[in-house]
Amino acid sequence: MDQIVGVRRRIEIKYGSSTLRLNYQSDDAGAPREIYINRALPKPIDTASSSEAAKKFRPQALDKSEIVLGESCRWFNMKPGVSDVSELACLTSDGITLKAVSSWGTSENWIAVSLTRRPVTIDEIKPPAELLMPQTWGIP
């Protein structure tokens, strides 16, 4: 995902079908604000075949689906068991988010405007070298 609003930019890259992600965000002036690499949330589960503990916090399927950009996606509650945050996502069968609705004080809606499936090289997903330099983040 590459989201640009004015000079603000947010990039999220998922590696293959694994749960490894790279996330980057700039601030309101377009300067780097945050970059991290992590393992994403576990894949959503069907509530009918999981334990009570797993149901409480893992994404749960909702009885709703739709077509976005010619791709079928299914809606999930991404934060069940959390009372002060609502996060819903419409995911393809391989986990790509095509639409999202979240609220934590304010509501934010997001919808993909394009989707391209193709092999990519490692050079295409590497962050710019300056983002990995400690000086960029104020680290001496």
The first five atom37 places (N, CA, C, CB, O) and aatype in JSON, in Angstrom:
{
  "aatype": [12, 3, 5, 9, 19, 7, 19, 1, 1, 1, 9, 6, 9, 11, 18, 7, 15, 15, 16, 10, 1, 10, 2, 18, 5, 15, 3, 3, 0, 7, 0, 14, 1, 6, 9, 18, 9, 2, 1, 0, 10, 14, 11, 14, 9, 3, 16, 0, 15, 15, 15, 6, 0, 0, 11, 11, 13, 1, 14, 5, 0, 10, 3, 11, 15, 6, 9, 19, 10, 7, 6, 15, 4, 1, 17, 13, 2, 12, 11, 14, 7, 19, 15, 3, 19, 15, 6, 10, 0, 4, 10, 16, 15, 3, 7, 9, 16, 10, 11, 0, 19, 15, 15, 17, 7, 16, 15, 6, 2, 17, 9, 0, 19, 15, 10, 16, 1, 1, 14, 19, 16, 9, 3, 6, 9, 11, 14, 14, 0, 6, 10, 10, 12, 14, 5, 16, 17, 7, 9, 14],
  "atom_mask": [
    [1, 1, 1, 1, 1],
    [1, 1, 1, 1, 1],
    [1, 1, 1, 1, 1],
    [1, 1, 1, 1, 1],
    [1, 1, 1, 1, 1],
    [1, 1, 1, 0, 1],
    [1, 1, 1, 1, 1],
    [1, 1, 1, 1, 1],
    [1, 1, 1, 1, 1],
    [1, 1, 1, 1, 1],
    [1, 1, 1, 1, 1],
    [1, 1, 1, 1, 1],
    [1, 1, 1, 1, 1],
    [1, 1, 1, 1, 1],
    [1, 1, 1, 1, 1],
    [1, 1, 1, 0, 1],
    [1, 1, 1, 1, 1],
    [1, 1, 1, 1, 1],
    [1, 1, 1, 1, 1],
    [1, 1, 1, 1, 1],
    [1, 1, 1, 1, 1],
    [1, 1, 1, 1, 1],
    [1, 1, 1, 1, 1],
    [1, 1, 1, 1, 1],
    [1, 1, 1, 1, 1],
    [1, 1, 1, 1, 1],
    [1, 1, 1, 1, 1],
    [1, 1, 1, 1, 1],
    [1, 1, 1, 1, 1],
    [1, 1, 1, 0, 1],
    [1, 1, 1, 1, 1],
    [1, 1, 1, 1, 1],
    [1, 1, 1, 1, 1],
    [1, 1, 1, 1, 1],
    [1, 1, 1, 1, 1],
    [1, 1, 1, 1, 1],
    [1, 1, 1, 1, 1],
    [1, 1, 1, 1, 1],
    [1, 1, 1, 1, 1],
    [1, 1, 1, 1, 1],
    [1, 1, 1, 1, 1],
    [1, 1, 1, 1, 1],
    [1, 1, 1, 1, 1],
    [1, 1, 1, 1, 1],
    [1, 1, 1, 1, 1],
    [1, 1, 1, 1, 1],
    [1, 1, 1, 1, 1],
    [1, 1, 1, 1, 1],
    [1, 1, 1, 1, 1],
    [1, 1, 1, 1, 1],
    [1, 1, 1, 1, 1],
    [1, 1, 1, 1, 1],
    [1, 1, 1, 1, 1],
    [1, 1, 1, 1, 1],
    [1, 1, 1, 1, 1],
    [1, 1, 1, 1, 1],
    [1, 1, 1, 1, 1],
    [1, 1, 1, 1, 1],
    [1, 1, 1, 1, 1],
    [1, 1, 1, 1, 1],
    [1, 1, 1, 1, 1],
    [1, 1, 1, 1, 1],
    [1, 1, 1, 1, 1],
    [1, 1, 1, 1, 1],
    [1, 1, 1, 1, 1],
    [1, 1, 1, 1, 1],
    [1, 1, 1, 1, 1],
    [1, 1, 1, 1, 1],
    [1, 1, 1, 1, 1],
    [1, 1, 1, 0, 1],
    [1, 1, 1, 1, 1],
    [1, 1, 1, 1, 1],
    [1, 1, 1, 1, 1],
    [1, 1, 1, 1, 1],
    [1, 1, 1, 1, 1],
    [1, 1, 1, 1, 1],
    [1, 1, 1, 1, 1],
    [1, 1, 1, 1, 1],
    [1, 1, 1, 1, 1],
    [1, 1, 1, 1, 1],
    [1, 1, 1, 0, 1],
    [1, 1, 1, 1, 1],
    [1, 1, 1, 1, 1],
    [1, 1, 1, 1, 1],
    [1, 1, 1, 1, 1],
    [1, 1, 1, 1, 1],
    [1, 1, 1, 1, 1],
    [1, 1, 1, 1, 1],
    [1, 1, 1, 1, 1],
    [1, 1, 1, 1, 1],
    [1, 1, 1, 1, 1],
    [1, 1, 1, 1, 1],
    [1, 1, 1, 1, 1],
    [1, 1, 1, 1, 1],
    [1, 1, 1, 0, 1],
    [1, 1, 1, 1, 1],
    [1, 1, 1, 1, 1],
    [1, 1, 1, 1, 1],
    [1, 1, 1, 1, 1],
    [1, 1, 1, 1, 1],
    [1, 1, 1, 1, 1],
    [1, 1, 1, 1, 1],
    [1, 1, 1, 1, 1],
    [1, 1, 1, 1, 1],
    [1, 1, 1, 0, 1],
    [1, 1, 1, 1, 1],
    [1, 1, 1, 1, 1],
    [1, 1, 1, 1, 1],
    [1, 1, 1, 1, 1],
    [1, 1, 1, 1, 1],
    [1, 1, 1, 1, 1],
    [1, 1, 1, 1, 1],
    [1, 1, 1, 1, 1],
    [1, 1, 1, 1, 1],
    [1, 1, 1, 1, 1],
    [1, 1, 1, 1, 1],
    [1, 1, 1, 1, 1],
    [1, 1, 1, 1, 1],
    [1, 1, 1, 1, 1],
    [1, 1, 1, 1, 1],
    [1, 1, 1, 1, 1],
    [1, 1, 1, 1, 1],
    [1, 1, 1, 1, 1],
    [1, 1, 1, 1, 1],
    [1, 1, 1, 1, 1],
    [1, 1, 1, 1, 1],
    [1, 1, 1, 1, 1],
    [1, 1, 1, 1, 1],
    [1, 1, 1, 1, 1],
    [1, 1, 1, 1, 1],
    [1, 1, 1, 1, 1],
    [1, 1, 1, 1, 1],
    [1, 1, 1, 1, 1],
    [1, 1, 1, 1, 1],
    [1, 1, 1, 1, 1],
    [1, 1, 1, 1, 1],
    [1, 1, 1, 1, 1],
    [1, 1, 1, 0, 1],
    [1, 1, 1, 1, 1],
    [1, 1, 1, 1, 1]
  ],
  "atom_positions": [
    [[0.84, -1.16, 0.0], [0.0, 0.0, 0.0], [0.89, 1.22, 0.0], [-0.96, 0.0, 1.2], [1.87, 1.29, 0.75]],
    [[0.57, 2.16, -0.81], [1.27, 3.44, -0.86], [0.2, 4.52, -0.85], [2.21, 3.56, -2.13], [-0.5, 4.71, -1.84]],
    [[0.07, 5.22, 0.27], [-0.98, 6.22, 0.44], [-0.34, 7.59, 0.57], [-1.87, 5.89, 1.69], [0.51, 7.8, 1.44]],
    [[-0.74, 8.52, -0.3], [-0.21, 9.88, -0.26], [-1.38, 10.84, -0.09], [0.6, 10.21, -1.54], [-2.33, 10.83, -0.87]],
    [[-1.29, 11.69, 0.95], [-2.3, 12.72, 1.2], [-1.53, 14.01, 1.39], [-3.2, 12.38, 2.46], [-0.91, 14.22, 2.43]],
    [[-1.57, 14.89, 0.38], [-0.75, 16.1, 0.43], [0.71, 15.69, 0.4], [0.0, 0.0, 0.0], [1.15, 15.0, -0.52]],
    [[1.48, 16.13, 1.41], [2.89, 15.73, 1.49], [3.1, 14.54, 2.42], [3.74, 16.9, 1.97], [4.2, 14.0, 2.51]],
    [[2.03, 14.12, 3.12], [2.13, 12.95, 4.0], [2.12, 11.68, 3.17], [0.97, 12.94, 5.03], [1.4, 11.57, 2.18]],
    [[2.92, 10.71, 3.6], [2.99, 9.45, 2.88], [3.03, 8.29, 3.86], [4.22, 9.42, 1.95], [3.67, 8.36, 4.91]],
    [[2.33, 7.23, 3.51], [2.33, 6.0, 4.3], [2.54, 4.84, 3.34], [0.99, 5.83, 5.11], [1.83, 4.71, 2.34]],
    [[3.51, 4.01, 3.65], [3.83, 2.85, 2.82], [3.76, 1.61, 3.69], [5.24, 3.0, 2.14], [4.3, 1.59, 4.8]],
    [[3.11, 0.58, 3.18], [3.11, -0.72, 3.87], [3.42, -1.78, 2.83], [1.73, -0.99, 4.58], [2.75, -1.88, 1.81]],
    [[4.43, -2.57, 3.11], [4.84, -3.63, 2.19], [4.75, -4.95, 2.94], [6.28, -3.39, 1.63], [5.32, -5.09, 4.02]],
    [[4.04, -5.91, 2.36], [3.96, -7.25, 2.93], [4.8, -8.15, 2.06], [2.48, -7.76, 3.01], [4.74, -8.09, 0.83]],
    [[5.6, -9.0, 2.69], [6.45, -9.9, 1.94], [5.72, -11.21, 1.66], [7.75, -10.17, 2.71], [5.41, -11.96, 2.58]],
    [[5.46, -11.46, 0.4], [4.83, -12.69, -0.03], [3.56, -12.98, 0.75], [0.0, 0.0, 0.0], [2.79, -12.07, 1.05]],
    [[3.34, -14.23, 1.07], [2.16, -14.58, 1.83], [2.48, -14.69, 3.32], [1.58, -15.89, 1.32], [1.62, -15.1, 4.11]],
    [[3.71, -14.32, 3.7], [4.07, -14.38, 5.12], [3.5, -13.17, 5.84], [5.61, -14.45, 5.3], [2.82, -12.34, 5.25]],
    [[3.78, -13.09, 7.12], [3.27, -11.99, 7.91], [4.31, -10.91, 8.16], [2.75, -12.51, 9.23], [4.13, -10.07, 9.04]],
    [[5.4, -10.91, 7.39], [6.44, -9.91, 7.54], [6.03, -8.62, 6.83], [7.79, -10.44, 7.0], [5.62, -8.66, 5.67]],
    [[6.15, -7.48, 7.53], [5.74, -6.19, 6.96], [6.79, -5.11, 7.21], [4.41, -5.75, 7.55], [7.48, -5.12, 8.22]],
    [[6.88, -4.2, 6.27], [7.64, -2.97, 6.43], [6.63, -1.83, 6.39], [8.76, -2.8, 5.32], [5.81, -1.75, 5.48]],
    [[6.68, -0.95, 7.39], [5.78, 0.2, 7.45], [6.6, 1.47, 7.54], [4.82, 0.08, 8.65], [7.6, 1.53, 8.26]],
    [[6.18, 2.5, 6.81], [6.82, 3.81, 6.84], [5.73, 4.88, 6.85], [7.77, 3.99, 5.62], [4.72, 4.75, 6.17]],
    [[5.96, 5.94, 7.64], [5.05, 7.08, 7.64], [5.85, 8.36, 7.74], [4.02, 6.99, 8.8], [6.86, 8.42, 8.44]],
    [[5.39, 9.39, 7.03], [6.0, 10.71, 7.16], [5.08, 11.57, 8.02], [6.25, 11.37, 5.77], [3.94, 11.2, 8.3]],
    [[5.6, 12.73, 8.44], [4.78, 13.63, 9.25], [4.04, 14.62, 8.33], [5.66, 14.39, 10.28], [4.08, 14.49, 7.11]],
    [[3.38, 15.61, 8.92], [2.59, 16.56, 8.15], [3.43, 17.43, 7.21], [1.83, 17.45, 9.09], [2.9, 18.02, 6.27]],
    [[4.74, 17.49, 7.46], [5.62, 18.26, 6.59], [6.3, 17.39, 5.53], [6.67, 18.98, 7.41], [7.05, 17.89, 4.7]],
    [[6.04, 16.09, 5.57], [6.64, 15.17, 4.61], [7.95, 14.57, 5.07], [0.0, 0.0, 0.0], [8.56, 13.78, 4.35]],
    [[8.4, 14.94, 6.29], [9.65, 14.4, 6.83], [9.4, 13.0, 7.4], [10.24, 15.34, 7.92], [8.3, 12.72, 7.87]],
    [[10.41, 12.14, 7.37], [10.24, 10.79, 7.93], [9.83, 10.86, 9.4], [11.54, 9.98, 7.79], [10.42, 11.6, 10.18]],
    [[8.81, 10.09, 9.77], [8.34, 10.06, 11.16], [8.52, 8.69, 11.79], [6.88, 10.47, 11.23], [8.87, 8.59, 12.97]],
    [[8.28, 7.63, 11.0], [8.28, 6.3, 11.59], [8.61, 5.27, 10.52], [6.91, 5.99, 12.25], [8.11, 5.34, 9.4]],
    [[9.45, 4.31, 10.88], [9.71, 3.16, 10.02], [9.93, 1.95, 10.92], [10.94, 3.41, 9.07], [10.65, 2.04, 11.91]],
    [[9.31, 0.85, 10.58], [9.55, -0.36, 11.33], [9.25, -1.58, 10.48], [8.71, -0.38, 12.6], [8.49, -1.53, 9.52]],
    [[9.87, -2.66, 10.87], [9.65, -3.95, 10.24], [9.13, -4.88, 11.33], [10.96, -4.52, 9.55], [9.72, -4.97, 12.4]],
    [[8.03, -5.56, 11.05], [7.46, -6.44, 12.07], [6.74, -7.61, 11.46], [6.52, -5.66, 12.97], [6.56, -7.69, 10.24]],
    [[6.32, -8.51, 12.3], [5.46, -9.61, 11.91], [4.04, -9.14, 12.16], [5.8, -10.95, 12.69], [3.73, -8.65, 13.25]],
    [[3.19, -9.29, 11.18], [1.82, -8.8, 11.26], [0.96, -9.68, 12.17], [1.2, -8.74, 9.86], [1.39, -10.72, 12.65]],
    [[-0.27, -9.22, 12.38], [-1.24, -9.98, 13.16], [-1.45, -11.35, 12.52], [-2.58, -9.22, 13.26], [-1.23, -11.51, 11.32]],
    [[-1.85, -12.31, 13.31], [-2.16, -13.61, 12.72], [-3.28, -13.49, 11.7], [-2.54, -14.62, 13.82], [-4.08, -12.57, 11.75]],
    [[-3.31, -14.43, 10.78], [-4.37, -14.42, 9.77], [-5.73, -14.54, 10.43], [-4.17, -15.56, 8.75], [-5.86, -15.17, 11.48]],
    [[-6.75, -13.93, 9.83], [-8.11, -14.05, 10.38], [-8.54, -15.51, 10.46], [-9.11, -13.27, 9.52], [-8.08, -16.37, 9.7]],
    [[-9.42, -15.76, 11.41], [-9.9, -17.12, 11.61], [-11.41, -17.16, 11.52], [-9.43, -17.68, 12.97], [-12.08, -16.15, 11.74]],
    [[-11.95, -18.31, 11.19], [-13.39, -18.51, 11.25], [-13.75, -18.76, 12.7], [-13.84, -19.7, 10.34], [-13.13, -19.6, 13.37]],
    [[-14.73, -18.05, 13.2], [-15.08, -18.17, 14.61], [-15.66, -19.53, 14.95], [-16.06, -17.1, 15.0], [-15.57, -19.95, 16.11]],
    [[-16.24, -20.23, 14.0], [-16.88, -21.51, 14.29], [-15.9, -22.6, 14.71], [-17.64, -21.97, 13.08], [-16.28, -23.52, 15.44]],
    [[-14.65, -22.51, 14.26], [-13.72, -23.62, 14.51], [-12.52, -23.22, 15.37], [-13.23, -24.17, 13.2], [-11.46, -23.83, 15.23]],
    [[-12.65, -22.22, 16.25], [-11.51, -21.8, 17.05], [-11.85, -21.77, 18.53], [-11.03, -20.42, 16.61], [-13.03, -21.76, 18.91]],
    [[-10.82, -21.77, 19.36], [-11.02, -21.75, 20.81], [-11.51, -20.38, 21.26], [-9.71, -22.12, 21.54], [-11.4, -19.4, 20.51]],
    [[-12.04, -20.3, 22.47], [-12.53, -19.03, 23.02], [-11.42, -18.01, 23.14], [-13.18, -19.25, 24.38], [-11.62, -16.83, 22.83]],
    [[-10.23, -18.44, 23.58], [-9.11, -17.51, 23.73], [-8.7, -16.93, 22.38], [-7.9, -18.22, 24.39], [-8.42, -15.74, 22.27]],
    [[-8.66, -17.77, 21.35], [-8.29, -17.29, 20.03], [-9.34, -16.34, 19.47], [-8.1, -18.47, 19.08], [-9.0, -15.36, 18.81]],
    [[-10.6, -16.62, 19.73], [-11.69, -15.78, 19.22], [-11.64, -14.37, 19.78], [-13.03, -16.41, 19.55], [-12.01, -13.41, 19.09]],
    [[-11.18, -14.23, 21.01], [-11.27, -12.94, 21.68], [-10.46, -11.84, 21.0], [-10.81, -13.09, 23.1], [-10.94, -10.72, 20.89]],
    [[-9.24, -12.14, 20.54], [-8.39, -11.08, 20.02], [-7.94, -11.25, 18.57], [-7.2, -10.98, 20.86], [-7.42, -10.3, 17.99]],
    [[-8.12, -12.41, 17.98], [-7.73, -12.59, 16.58], [-8.8, -12.06, 15.67], [-7.45, -14.07, 16.27], [-9.99, -12.1, 16.01]],
    [[-8.42, -11.55, 14.49], [-9.43, -11.05, 13.55], [-10.52, -12.09, 13.3], [-8.77, -10.66, 12.22], [-10.24, -13.29, 13.17]],
    [[-11.75, -11.62, 13.24], [-12.88, -12.52, 13.07], [-13.68, -12.17, 11.81], [-13.79, -12.48, 14.31], [-13.93, -11.01, 11.52]],
    [[-14.06, -13.21, 11.09], [-14.84, -13.04, 9.86], [-16.22, -12.5, 10.17], [-14.94, -14.37, 9.1], [-16.86, -12.91, 11.14]],
    [[-16.67, -11.58, 9.35], [-18.03, -11.06, 9.43], [-18.81, -11.66, 8.26], [-18.05, -9.5, 9.39], [-18.21, -12.16, 7.31]],
    [[-20.1, -11.62, 8.32], [-20.93, -12.21, 7.27], [-21.19, -11.18, 6.17], [-22.27, -12.72, 7.86], [-22.34, -10.82, 5.9]],
    [[-20.11, -10.71, 5.55], [-20.24, -9.67, 4.52], [-19.04, -9.74, 3.59], [-20.35, -8.25, 5.17], [-17.9, -9.91, 4.03]],
    [[-19.29, -9.62, 2.31], [-18.21, -9.57, 1.33], [-18.61, -8.6, 0.23], [-17.89, -10.98, 0.75], [-19.77, -8.2, 0.13]],
    [[-17.65, -8.23, -0.6], [-17.93, -7.35, -1.73], [-16.81, -7.44, -2.76], [-18.1, -5.9, -1.26], [-15.81, -8.13, -2.56]],
    [[-17.0, -6.74, -3.85], [-16.01, -6.7, -4.93], [-15.42, -5.28, -4.96], [-16.66, -7.09, -6.32], [-16.16, -4.3, -5.03]],
    [[-14.09, -5.19, -4.92], [-13.37, -3.92, -5.0], [-12.29, -4.1, -6.04], [-12.76, -3.48, -3.59], [-11.49, -5.03, -5.96]],
    [[-12.26, -3.22, -7.02], [-11.26, -3.28, -8.1], [-11.27, -4.64, -8.8], [-9.87, -3.0, -7.54], [-10.22, -5.13, -9.24]],
    [[-12.44, -5.22, -8.91], [-12.57, -6.52, -9.58], [-12.14, -7.7, -8.74], [0.0, 0.0, 0.0], [-12.15, -8.83, -9.23]],
    [[-11.76, -7.48, -7.49], [-11.31, -8.54, -6.58], [-12.37, -8.75, -5.5], [-9.93, -8.2, -5.94], [-12.93, -7.79, -4.98]],
    [[-12.62, -9.99, -5.18], [-13.54, -10.3, -4.1], [-12.82, -10.14, -2.76], [-14.11, -11.75, -4.25], [-11.67, -10.58, -2.61]],
    [[-13.49, -9.51, -1.8], [-12.91, -9.41, -0.46], [-13.99, -9.7, 0.57], [-12.29, -8.01, -0.23], [-15.18, -9.52, 0.32]],
    [[-13.54, -10.15, 1.73], [-14.43, -10.52, 2.82], [-14.12, -9.63, 4.02], [-14.29, -12.03, 3.19], [-12.95, -9.37, 4.32]],
    [[-15.17, -9.16, 4.71], [-15.0, -8.25, 5.84], [-14.64, -9.01, 7.11], [-16.27, -7.44, 6.05], [-15.18, -10.08, 7.39]],
    [[-13.71, -8.42, 7.88], [-13.26, -8.96, 9.15], [-13.24, -7.87, 10.2], [-11.87, -9.61, 9.0], [-12.94, -6.71, 9.91]],
    [[-13.57, -8.24, 11.43], [-13.35, -7.37, 12.58], [-11.91, -7.64, 13.0], [-14.39, -7.64, 13.77], [-11.6, -8.73, 13.48]],
    [[-11.02, -6.66, 12.81], [-9.61, -6.87, 13.04], [-9.21, -6.7, 14.51], [-8.82, -5.91, 12.2], [-8.12, -7.11, 14.9]],
    [[-10.1, -6.11, 15.32], [-9.77, -5.88, 16.73], [-10.9, -6.35, 17.65], [-9.48, -4.4, 16.97], [-11.38, -5.56, 18.47]],
    [[-11.32, -7.6, 17.54], [-12.35, -8.06, 18.46], [-11.78, -8.12, 19.88], [-12.89, -9.46, 18.02], [-10.58, -8.34, 20.06]],
    [[-12.61, -7.92, 20.85], [-12.14, -7.95, 22.23], [-11.54, -6.65, 22.7], [0.0, 0.0, 0.0], [-11.13, -6.53, 23.85]],
    [[-11.47, -5.65, 21.81], [-10.95, -4.33, 22.18], [-12.14, -3.38, 22.2], [-9.82, -3.84, 21.17], [-12.82, -3.21, 21.18]],
    [[-12.39, -2.76, 23.34], [-13.62, -1.99, 23.49], [-13.54, -0.55, 23.0], [-14.02, -1.98, 24.92], [-14.57, 0.02, 22.64]],
    [[-12.36, 0.06, 22.96], [-12.28, 1.47, 22.6], [-11.8, 1.73, 21.17], [-11.37, 2.18, 23.54], [-11.62, 2.88, 20.79]],
    [[-11.6, 0.67, 20.38], [-11.14, 0.81, 19.01], [-11.98, -0.1, 18.12], [-9.62, 0.46, 18.89], [-12.29, -1.23, 18.48]],
    [[-12.35, 0.42, 16.96], [-13.04, -0.39, 15.97], [-12.2, -0.39, 14.7], [-14.49, 0.13, 15.7], [-11.86, 0.67, 14.18]],
    [[-11.89, -1.57, 14.21], [-11.13, -1.66, 12.97], [-11.69, -2.81, 12.14], [-9.6, -1.87, 13.25], [-11.58, -3.98, 12.52]],
    [[-12.3, -2.46, 11.01], [-12.85, -3.44, 10.08], [-12.03, -3.39, 8.8], [-14.36, -3.17, 9.79], [-11.58, -2.32, 8.4]],
    [[-11.83, -4.54, 8.17], [-11.06, -4.59, 6.93], [-11.69, -5.59, 5.98], [-9.59, -4.95, 7.2], [-12.15, -6.65, 6.4]],
    [[-11.71, -5.23, 4.69], [-12.17, -6.14, 3.66], [-10.92, -6.72, 3.0], [-13.11, -5.41, 2.6], [-10.19, -6.01, 2.31]],
    [[-10.68, -8.02, 3.22], [-9.45, -8.67, 2.78], [-9.7, -9.66, 1.65], [-8.79, -9.38, 3.94], [-10.71, -10.36, 1.63]],
    [[-8.76, -9.71, 0.71], [-8.8, -10.74, -0.33], [-8.46, -12.07, 0.32], [-7.82, -10.41, -1.51], [-8.05, -12.11, 1.48]],
    [[-8.62, -13.15, -0.41], [-8.33, -14.48, 0.15], [-6.86, -14.63, 0.53], [-8.71, -15.57, -0.86], [-6.52, -15.48, 1.35]],
    [[-5.97, -13.81, -0.08], [-4.55, -13.87, 0.3], [-4.14, -12.73, 1.22], [-3.69, -13.85, -0.94], [-2.95, -12.46, 1.38]],
    [[-5.12, -12.06, 1.84], [-4.83, -11.11, 2.91], [-4.57, -9.67, 2.52], [0.0, 0.0, 0.0], [-4.11, -8.9, 3.36]],
    [[-4.83, -9.29, 1.29], [-4.62, -7.9, 0.88], [-5.84, -7.07, 1.3], [-4.38, -7.79, -0.66], [-6.97, -7.43, 1.0]],
    [[-5.59, -5.96, 1.98], [-6.67, -5.07, 2.42], [-7.1, -4.2, 1.25], [-6.22, -4.2, 3.62], [-6.28, -3.47, 0.68]],
    [[-8.39, -4.27, 0.89], [-8.92, -3.44, -0.19], [-9.76, -2.27, 0.35], [-9.77, -4.29, -1.14], [-9.85, -1.23, -0.3]],
    [[-10.35, -2.45, 1.51], [-11.09, -1.39, 2.18], [-10.86, -1.53, 3.67], [-12.62, -1.44, 1.82], [-10.65, -2.64, 4.18]],
    [[-10.92, -0.41, 4.39], [-10.78, -0.45, 5.84], [-11.57, 0.7, 6.45], [-9.3, -0.38, 6.26], [-11.67, 1.78, 5.88]],
    [[-12.12, 0.43, 7.62], [-12.85, 1.43, 8.39], [-12.34, 1.31, 9.81], [-14.43, 1.23, 8.3], [-12.42, 0.24, 10.42]],
    [[-11.81, 2.4, 10.35], [-11.31, 2.35, 11.72], [-11.77, 3.57, 12.49], [-9.78, 2.26, 11.74], [-12.0, 4.64, 11.91]],
    [[-11.91, 3.42, 13.78], [-12.25, 4.55, 14.63], [-11.59, 4.39, 15.98], [-13.77, 4.7, 14.78], [-11.63, 3.33, 16.6]],
    [[-10.99, 5.45, 16.4], [-10.39, 5.56, 17.72], [-10.44, 7.03, 18.04], [-8.91, 4.98, 17.78], [-9.44, 7.74, 17.92]],
    [[-11.61, 7.48, 18.45], [-11.85, 8.91, 18.63], [-12.46, 9.52, 17.38], [0.0, 0.0, 0.0], [-13.53, 10.13, 17.44]],
    [[-11.79, 9.34, 16.24], [-12.33, 9.8, 14.96], [-12.42, 8.61, 14.02], [-11.44, 10.94, 14.34], [-11.74, 7.6, 14.2]],
    [[-13.28, 8.73, 13.02], [-13.46, 7.64, 12.07], [-12.63, 7.89, 10.82], [-14.96, 7.48, 11.71], [-12.54, 9.02, 10.34]],
    [[-12.03, 6.84, 10.3], [-11.22, 6.94, 9.08], [-11.6, 5.81, 8.15], [-9.7, 6.89, 9.41], [-11.6, 4.64, 8.54]],
    [[-11.94, 6.15, 6.91], [-12.27, 5.17, 5.88], [-11.16, 5.15, 4.84], [-13.64, 5.49, 5.22], [-10.61, 6.2, 4.49]],
    [[-10.83, 3.97, 4.37], [-9.77, 3.82, 3.38], [-10.24, 2.83, 2.34], [-8.43, 3.36, 4.04], [-10.83, 1.8, 2.66]],
    [[-9.98, 3.14, 1.06], [-10.31, 2.22, -0.03], [-9.17, 2.24, -1.05], [-11.67, 2.61, -0.7], [-8.68, 3.31, -1.42]],
    [[-8.77, 1.06, -1.49], [-7.7, 0.95, -2.49], [-8.2, 1.56, -3.8], [-7.27, -0.54, -2.7], [-9.35, 1.39, -4.18]],
    [[-7.31, 2.26, -4.48], [-7.67, 2.85, -5.77], [-7.02, 2.11, -6.93], [-7.27, 4.33, -5.82], [-7.38, 2.31, -8.09]],
    [[-6.06, 1.24, -6.63], [-5.49, 0.39, -7.66], [-4.87, -0.84, -6.99], [-4.43, 1.16, -8.52], [-4.5, -0.81, -5.82]],
    [[-4.78, -1.89, -7.76], [-4.18, -3.13, -7.27], [-3.48, -3.78, -8.45], [-5.26, -4.1, -6.64], [-4.08, -4.0, -9.51]],
    [[-2.21, -4.08, -8.27], [-1.43, -4.74, -9.3], [-0.78, -5.97, -8.69], [-0.37, -3.79, -9.92], [-0.1, -5.88, -7.67]],
    [[-0.98, -7.09, -9.33], [-0.34, -8.32, -8.87], [0.75, -8.66, -9.88], [-1.37, -9.5, -8.72], [0.48, -8.88, -11.06]],
    [[1.99, -8.7, -9.39], [3.12, -9.04, -10.24], [4.32, -9.36, -9.37], [3.45, -7.89, -11.23], [4.38, -8.94, -8.22]],
    [[5.25, -10.11, -9.91], [6.49, -10.36, -9.15], [7.25, -9.04, -8.99], [7.38, -11.44, -9.85], [7.27, -8.21, -9.9]],
    [[7.89, -8.86, -7.84], [8.71, -7.67, -7.62], [10.1, -8.09, -7.18], [8.06, -6.74, -6.56], [10.29, -9.16, -6.6]],
    [[11.06, -7.24, -7.46], [12.43, -7.51, -7.04], [12.65, -6.89, -5.67], [13.46, -6.95, -8.07], [11.9, -6.0, -5.26]],
    [[13.67, -7.34, -4.97], [13.98, -6.8, -3.66], [14.31, -5.31, -3.74], [15.16, -7.56, -3.03], [14.02, -4.56, -2.81]],
    [[14.92, -4.88, -4.85], [15.25, -3.46, -5.01], [14.01, -2.58, -5.06], [16.09, -3.25, -6.27], [14.06, -1.4, -4.7]],
    [[12.88, -3.13, -5.52], [11.64, -2.35, -5.59], [11.01, -2.12, -4.22], [10.65, -3.06, -6.49], [10.25, -1.16, -4.05]],
    [[11.32, -2.96, -3.25], [10.68, -2.8, -1.95], [11.63, -2.28, -0.87], [10.1, -4.1, -1.51], [11.2, -2.06, 0.26]],
    [[12.9, -2.1, -1.2], [13.84, -1.55, -0.23], [13.47, -0.1, 0.05], [15.3, -1.66, -0.75], [13.15, 0.64, -0.87]],
    [[13.5, 0.3, 1.31], [13.28, 1.72, 1.61], [14.5, 2.52, 1.14], [13.01, 1.94, 3.13], [15.59, 1.97, 1.03]],
    [[14.31, 3.81, 0.88], [15.47, 4.63, 0.51], [16.56, 4.53, 1.59], [15.06, 6.11, 0.3], [16.24, 4.49, 2.78]],
    [[17.8, 4.49, 1.19], [18.92, 4.31, 2.11], [18.91, 5.33, 3.24], [20.23, 4.39, 1.36], [19.25, 4.99, 4.38]],
    [[18.54, 6.58, 2.95], [18.56, 7.61, 3.98], [17.57, 7.33, 5.12], [18.24, 8.96, 3.37], [17.77, 7.81, 6.24]],
    [[16.52, 6.55, 4.85], [15.57, 6.22, 5.92], [16.16, 5.25, 6.93], [14.31, 5.62, 5.32], [15.66, 5.16, 8.05]],
    [[17.21, 4.55, 6.56], [17.83, 3.6, 7.48], [19.04, 4.21, 8.19], [18.25, 2.36, 6.72], [19.7, 3.52, 8.98]],
    [[19.33, 5.47, 7.93], [20.46, 6.15, 8.57], [20.02, 6.71, 9.92], [21.01, 7.28, 7.66], [18.99, 7.39, 9.99]],
    [[20.75, 6.45, 10.99], [20.37, 6.95, 12.31], [20.15, 8.46, 12.36], [21.43, 6.58, 13.31], [19.3, 8.93, 13.11]],
    [[20.91, 9.23, 11.57], [20.8, 10.69, 11.59], [19.39, 11.15, 11.16], [21.85, 11.31, 10.67], [18.9, 12.17, 11.64]],
    [[18.76, 10.4, 10.26], [17.41, 10.74, 9.8], [16.44, 10.77, 10.96], [16.93, 9.75, 8.73], [15.49, 11.55, 10.96]],
    [[16.66, 9.94, 11.94], [15.75, 9.78, 13.08], [16.25, 10.48, 14.33], [15.55, 8.33, 13.37], [15.7, 10.28, 15.41]],
    [[17.29, 11.32, 14.18], [17.79, 12.06, 15.33], [18.6, 11.23, 16.31], [0.0, 0.0, 0.0], [18.71, 11.58, 17.48]],
    [[19.16, 10.12, 15.81], [19.97, 9.26, 16.67], [21.43, 9.59, 16.39], [19.66, 7.71, 16.42], [21.87, 9.48, 15.24]],
    [[22.18, 9.98, 17.42], [23.58, 10.36, 17.19], [24.46, 9.2, 16.8], [24.15, 11.01, 18.41], [25.66, 9.38, 16.58]]
  ]
}
